[in-house]
Amino acid sequence: MNVQTRERRRRLVAVLACMSVGPVFLSACGSGSNSPASASSAATSTPAASSAATNSGNSRSDIAKSSGSSSQSTATITIGEQGSPTTMNPEKLDNGGGDTQFAALAYDTLIRYTPEGTYVPDLATTWKASNGNKTFTVKIRPGVRFSDGATMTTQDVVDTIKAEKGSGTTCATYISNLTSVSATDARTVVMHFSSPTADLPAIFDQNGMCGEIVGKKVSGTHTDGTGPYKLDASQTVTGSTYVYVQNPYYWNTSLRRFKTVTLKVFTDTTSAFNALRDGQVDYITGDATQVSAAKSAGMEVYSAPGSWQALWLTDFRGTLVPALAKKKVRQAIAYGIDRAAIAKAIYGDYAKANDETQIPGYQGYAPKYVDYFHYNPSKAKQLLSEAGYPHGFTFTTIASRDLGFDPVVQAVVSQLSKIGITVKIKEDPTHNEAVVDLFNRKYPSFVWGFGALQMPVEATELFGPKALFNPFHNPEPYMVKTINKANALSGAAANKLYQQAEIFSLKQAWDIGLFEVDSINFARPGKVDQIKIGPRYPAGDLGIDIAFWSPPAS
């Protein structure tokens, strides 16, 4: 594989997301009601965040018709994916990586997030958050059928959400404080939460995956959803090629835009790019090293900020390495890394230095703190001396070869050696092996990427005592208190508290932000229209959502 990171949030965040470790201290996902708005345009833009706690807006079919779609299309499309799902039952899938797309083709969700950055009705026609974001009421669309022909009921919705709650997936973490869900009549489902739960629409959209309603005939190898397509098991080769055909019972025929959609699995970006160049696939996610070759081959290039990378000092209580328990030591590490130089050398124009664990357009982003730890090796050495380590110390960091972080790790190691810190590298051949090492708490740090998410869901995965990226289960009472308080608010008031949490975390130097990185995608010309990407769309993990794509106009 190419040495650059797969900038798509898909793989980077998915690796840890798929290792869900149980409930955390709050529940949410992605962009939502507390989001500061940002500009929205076409393929390479940041979509505006939606204030959709209550909604009764345009239907998904209205958007489909405005795009000129056709349910009678004979067009086909093949998409390259890196990784295959463990099951075709979305109740048991995580919202990371390709899992999102494998599910979205066959399963509609309660709420749909659009390329324009708004939430629109899907299986739910309206929704409302109330009681300080502790109650969520949805009205279910009538007349919807599963791909087996059965009619979807409110009980199906209740059963799916209950299954998600106990699934152990990332969705389970988002709704860990769900206390009850029930059908109050033939069209109404009401959920109650034990604490304020921000961004409820995002939890139940195609990115959060908690709202993909499942039929009774679903299995590990067969889909049974309400989406525009269904898996054709006869043409599918598990782990290699997944062929989706039109769902004849689909309620919104205007979104059945392709006759078939094929997801072809590749092990790395190099093989995926070669397949795109040779005409085997029509769309892939690539990396910065491939842009020049893609343009030379006449491919369309789409990019947008999509993730951030960090040196995670997970042992910040000093269980394995006592030095890391000292804030001045962690801050010395932060001052000893020249982020801008690394970003330019490795990613060129597709990354920029950012000390934060957040990017523009997302809750908690604090512009004045982007360069808080400006490269200063002299100050780094001074802090080490003040902390009692004038001659430095040694620690080990995990690196996953197949995620392409080797150049970043090597650069960080080289720069820290200049301030007296020796960093040993535990290189795992695959990200799965790296995840095992991480969760076994054998090593004090790792270098990884994280898909851009709004602060409520980001906090569930970073700061809670059982958070995915907190394998040592170190409690952070200030973070918990501040973010839970923000979750009960909205707009500027909520964002002010999220910023306070972000700044506090940054100064503690638990997770040393390195840079924000673009997601880079390539498409063969003349195969698909309406491709739009952005930090929050097509998905929180960039598992692409082709619902708004169209075959080229004839």
N, C-alpha and C positions, 0 to 999 in steps of 0.2 A: 504494500500500500504506500501511497505518497506520504512523505514525512509530515505534512501539515495536518492539523486537526480536522476532523470532520465537523465543520463549523455548524452544521445543522444541530440544533438542540436535540434532535431526535436521538442520536446515539449517546451523546455526552451526558445528558441528564437521565436518560432511560436506564443506563447501566445501574445506577444506584436506586432509581425509582423502582426497578423491578425486584429489588431486594427489600421490599417493605417490611418493616420491623414492628408494626403495631401502631396503636393510637399515639397521637401527639397532642400538643396543648391547644390547638385551634384548628378550624377547618375552613379551607377555601381553596380556590384555584384560579390562577391567571388574572386577566384583566377584568375589571368590573366596576361596581357602583362607586367605589372610592377613587377611581383613577383620574389623575389630571389629564385633560385632553391634549392630544398632539395632532399634528397635521396628517391628513390622509390623501393619498393619491394612488398611483398605479403600482407597478411591479416592485419598485424598490423603496417603498415608503413605510413609515410607521403609522398604523391605523389609529384613529382616534378611539379613546376608551369610551365605553357606553355607561350611562347612568341608568341601568335597566333593572332596578329593584322591583319596579312595577312596569308591566308592559301589556299592551294590547295592539301592537303595531301591525305593519304589513306582514302578510303571510310569506312563507318561503317561496311559494309558487309565483307571487308577484315579482320577486327578484329574478326567478328563473325565466319568466316570460320576457322581462326587460333585457335579458341577455341573448334573446333570440334562439333559445334552445329548441330541440326537437326530439320527441319521444320515439320517432320512427327512424332515428339515425342508424346507419349501417357502419359507422366509424368504429374503429377499435383503437385502443391505446395500451402501451406496455410501459410500466414504470419500474425503474430499478430501485430495489430496497436493500438495505444492509442489515440483515437480520430477519428472522422469521418468527411468527407467533408460536407460543407453546400450546395454544388452544384456539378454537374459533368461538369460544364463549366469552364475550366481553366482560362478564361478571368476574372472570378470573384473569383478566389482562390488566396490565398497568398502562397508565397514560404516558408512556415514553416510547420514543423510537417508532419503528414501523408498526408496532401494535396498534397505534391510533388509526392508521389508514386501513389496516386489515379489518378492523372493526367497523370503521365509518362507512365503508362501501355497503355493508349488509345491514347496518343498524342505524336507523334514525335516532336522534336524541331528543330530549324534551325541549331543549332550546338550542338554536343555531347561532353561532358567531360568524359574522360576515366579513369579507375582505375590507369593507368600509369601516370596520371597528364598531359595529352595532350588534345587538342581540335581536333576533327575530323569532317568531313562533315556529316550532317544528311539530313534535308530537304534543307539546303543550301550546294551547292557543293564547293563554294569558298566564301571568304569574305575579305574585306579590309577596314581598318580604315585609314582615310586621313584627310587633312586639320586640323592638330593639334588635332586629336581625336574628331573633330566636324562633320565628315561625315563618314557614315558607308554604304558600298555597299555590297550587297549579291547577288549571283547567285543562283536561285532556281532550284532544281532538277526536271527534266521533267518526266512526266508519273506517278506521285504520285497520289493515289486516297484515298479519305476519306472512312470511314467504311460504308457509305451509297452508295458507288460506284461512286460518283461524282469525277471528276478530280480537283486536287488542282491547282489554278492559282496564279499568282502574286497578283491579286486583293484580293484573300483570305488572303494573307500574309499582305497586306496593311490594310485590314479591321480589322484583328485580332490585329495588333499593335495599330491601332487607338482606338480600344475598350479597350485595356490594358491601354493606356494613360489616358483614362477617367474613369477607373474602381474604383479608390480609393484603390486599393490593393497595396501590397509591390512593385509589378512590376511598378505601376504608379509612385512610388517614384523614382525608378531607372531611368525612362525615363521622369522625370518631365520636363527636359529641351529640350525634343524633339520638334522641331518646325515644321517639315514636314516629311512625308513619302509618297513615290509615286513609282509606277511601271513605269520604263522608257522604258521597252520593255517586251516581253513575258516571259523573264527569270530573269530580273534584278529589284531589289528593292533598292532604295536609301533613307537613312535617314539622316536628318540634325539636329544638336543640337546647341543650342544657346551658349554653353560653352564646353570646353574640357571635354570629358566623358571617363574616364578610364575603362579598362576591358570590352570593348564592347562584346567580345565573351561570357563572363560569364553571361552577362545580358540575352543573347538569348540562353543559354544552358538549360539543364533540371533542373538546380538548380535555376537559375534566373526566369525561367518560362515565360519570355516575348516572347519566340519564339515558343510556342506550338500552332500551327496553327489550327484554329477551322472551322469545316464545318457548313453549313447552317442549319442542322437538330439537332444541339446540343440543349439540354435543361437542366433543373436542375436535371433531373433524367435519362437522356440518353446521352451517349457520341456520338460524331461524329468527330473522329480524324483520323490521319494518322499513328497511332502507331500500334504495333504488336497485340494488343488485343482490344476488345470492351466490354463494360459492358453488361452483360446479365441481363436485368431487371427482367426476369421471375424467376431467381434464387436468386436475390438480395433482402435483407431485409434492408431497409435504417436505418442507425445508428447501424447496427449489423454485417451484412455479405454482402460483395460485391464480386460477382463472375464475372471474366473476361474470355471470350472465344476468340479464335483466330479470328483476322480480316481477312476475306478471300481475301481482296483486298490489303493486305500489300505489299509494294514494296520490302521489304528486308526479304524474307521468311526464311533466315537462322537465323533470330533473333526470330522467333516464336518457342521458345524452349520448351514451356510447352503447354499441351492441354488446361489446365485451370489454372488460378492464382486466389486464393481466399484471400481476405483481411478480417480478422476477427477482430472486434473491441473489446477492453477490456478497462475497466475503470482505471486500475492500473497495476503496474508491478507484483504484487503478483498473481493476477488472470491470467495474461498472462503467468507467469512462470509455474503455475500449469497446464495450458492447454498444454504447451510445454512438460512438464514431462509426462502428460497423453496421449500424441500423438494426441491432437486435432489440433495443429499447428506445423509447421516445423521450424519457425524462429521468434525470438522476439528480442527486445531491453530490456535489464534488467538493473541491477545496481550492485554495488560492493558487496553488502551484499549477493547476490545470486551466486557469482562465485563458492564458495566451493560446494554448493549444486548442481550446474550445472555440475561441474566436477565429483562429486560423482555419478550423474545420467548418466554419459557417454556422456554428451552434448559437442559439440565443442564450444569453447569460442574465441571470436574475440574482440580485444580492440585496441583503438588508441586515442591519444589526440583529443578531439572534441569540447570542450567548455571551457569557463572560467566563474568564478563566482565572483560577486562583491557586495559590499554594496554601493548602488547608493544613493548619497546625492543630489537628484534632486532639492531640495530647496536651492541650493548653493548661491542664492541671498538673502536669509533670509526672504522670504515673510511670512512664517509661523513660523520659528524659527530663530530669528535674529543672534544667535550665529553661525549658519552655513554659514553666509555671510563672516566670517573671515577665511582667508586661514590657519592661525595658528591653529584654532579650528579643521578644517577638517584634517590638517596634524597630529594633536594630536590623532584624531580618528585612522588614519592610523598607527601611531606608537604604538597604544594601543592594536593592534590585533596580536596575535601570529598565523600567517597563517600556518606555518609548523606544529605546534602542532594540529591545527584543522584538517588539511588535513589528517594527519596520523591517528588521532583518528577516523575520520568518513569514510575516503575512503581507508585507508591502502595504498597499492602500486598503486592505480589507480588515484592519484592526487598528485600534488606538489605545494608548495607555489609559487605565482607569483603576484607581485604588479601591473603588467601591464594589460591593457585591450587588450592584444594580446598574441599569442603563437608562438613558433618557427616555421619558415617556411612561415610566413605571412608578408606582407608589414608592415613596421613600427615597427616590433619587435626590441627592443633594449636590447641585452643581459646584458649589464652592469647595467641595471635599474630594473632587476627582483626582487632584494632584496633591493630596494632603501629605503623603510620604514621598515628596519629590526626592529623586536620587541624590543621596548625600552620604557617601561612604565614610567621611570623617565623622559625621554625627553618629553613624551606625557604630563605629569603633568606640566612640565616647560612651554611648549607651551600654555597650557590652562591658566596658570597664566599670561603669557605675553599678552594673548589676552583679559584678563579681566574676566576670569572665573576660579579663583583658586579653587572654590568649585564645579566645573562642571556645568552641566545643564541637561535638560531633552528633549528628542525628541522621536518621534514614528516612527517605521518602519513597513512596510507591509510584511507579510509572507503568502504564499499560502500553505495550508496543503497538497493539492493533488500533488504539485510539489516536496514534500519531503524535503523542505529546513529547516524544524523545527530544526534539530540538529545543522545546521550551525548557524541559528539565535540565538538559545539558547547559543551557545558557544561564539558568538560575544557579546551578551548582558552581559554574565558573565564576560568576559575579560574587557569590557569597564567600568563595574561597579568598577573595581579595580583602575581606574584612575579618578573616581568621576563622570562619565557620566551615567545617568540613561536612558536606552532605553526601552520604552514600546512597546509591540508587538500588532499590529492589525492583528490578524490571520483570514484570509478568508478561508472558507471551500474549495473553488474552485479557479482555476486560473482565470476564467472569472470574478469572483467577485473582485479578486485582481486587475485585469486590469481596471475595472470600478473605483475602489478607486484611482488607480494611475492616470488615465486620468482626474478624477474630481479634482485632485490637493488638496485632503483633508489631505494628509500626506506628510512629507518632505523627506522620504527615503523608500527604499525597498531593499530586498535581492533577487537576481535573478541570473540566468545563461544566458549566451549569446553564441550562436554558433560561432565558429571561422570563421571570414570572413576577406577578404583583406581590407586594410584601406579605399579605396574609398567607398565601400558599408557600411562598419562599420560606417564611418563618417556620412553617410546619416541617420543612425538610432540612432546615439548618440549625435552629436554636432550641427546639424543645428537648426535654431530657430523653426522649425516645426518637428524636428526629433522625432521618436517614443519614444525614451528613454529620451526625454527632455520635459516632460509634462508642465513645467512652462514656456516653450518657451524662455529660457534665451539665448540671442545672444552671440556668441563667435567669434568675428571678426578675431582674430589671427588664429583660427582653420580653419575658412572658407577660409581665404586668402591663408594660407599655403597649404591646401589640394587641393584647386582649381589650384594652381600653379603646384603642383606635378602631377595633373591629365593630364596636357599638356605635361608631360615629360615621360620618360620610363627608365627602368633599374635602375642602381645605383643612378642616379641623382634624379629620382622620389622617390626611397626608402629613400634617405637621408632626403628629406623633410617630408615624412611620419613619419620617426623616430623623427624628430623635433616636429611634431605635437603630437606624442604619448608621448614624454618626457614632453612637456609643459602640456598636460592634466594630466599626472601622478602627476607632482609636484603641480598642483592646487588641487588635491585630490577631484575632483568632483565625480568620480566613483572609489571607493577604491577597487582595484583588490585584490582578496583573493587567488585564486589558479586556475590552469588549471586542467581540469578533463577529464578522458578518457570516450569515448563512449564504452559501453560494450554490446555485442550482443551474443546471443546463438542460435545454430542451432542443429537440430537432425542429427546425423550422417547418411550418406547414402542417404540423400534427395536432396542435391544440391552441385554442384562443382563451382569453380571459384568465391567464395565469397571473396571480397576484400573490406576493409574499410580503411578510413584514414581521416585526418582533413578536407580535401576538397572533398573527395569522400567517400561514394556514393552520398552525396549531402551536400549543405551548411547547411542544417538543419537535415541532416541524414534521410530524408525521402528516404528510400533505393531505388536504381535503379537496377532492376534485369536484365537489358538489357544484361549484360555480364555474368550472371549466366547460368549454364547449369545443366540439369539433370545428375545424376551420370552415368558414362560410364557403359554400361551393360557388 
